[in-house]
């Protein structure tokens, strides 16, 4: 197998992970997005002046309380891949009225891509 086909496969797998996250956002259930995150994943970003930081469960809890983002528009703006690590920039409009830029770091762990960290910017 050539390196090109390996990378195409990895890009597709990473895109699928991100789509699973987006689908979970649309559903409004944190448990729907949980499988694409590593169990030790973290989240960081600001909501106003307040730092939102800690284990990724904080995102799932927020999401459960926030509800479905049925009109969410999402676009993968960038995927940068280096063998077993990757970064993704995701632009999200109308997440229940909010606009976010999400930056994910991913690791290929036991043959599967997992989100290890989410850093976000909440646009004014």
Residue, then its C-alpha position, 0 to 999 in steps of 0.5 A: x500500500x502506498x503512503x498516498x492511499x494510507x493518507x487518503x484513508x486517514x483523512x477519510x477516517x478523521x473526517x468521519x470522526x468529525x462528522x460523528x461529532x457534528x451529528x452529536x451536536x445536531x442530536x443534542x445528546x452528549x452520549x452521541x459524540x462521546x465515542x469519538x473522544x478519548x476517555x482522557x480528552x480535555x476541553x478549553x475555551x472562553x465563554x465571555x470572560x470565564x474559562x471553560x476548562x477541564x475533562x471532556x465530560x464538561x462538554x457533554x454535560x453542557x451539550x445535554x443541557x443546551x439541547x439539539x443544534x438542529x440548524x447547525x452548519x458545519x465545515x471542516x476548514x483544515x486537516x493537518x496530518x502527520x502519521x499518528x497525530x492530526x489537527x482539525x479546524x472546524x467552523x460551526x454556525x448556529x449551534x443553538x444561536x452560537x458560532x464557534x471555531x473548534x480546534x481538535x488534536x487527534x491521535x491514532x490510538x489502537x488503530x482508531x482516530x480519537x479526539x484528545x483535546x478540543x480548544x474552542x473560540x466562541x464568536x461574539 
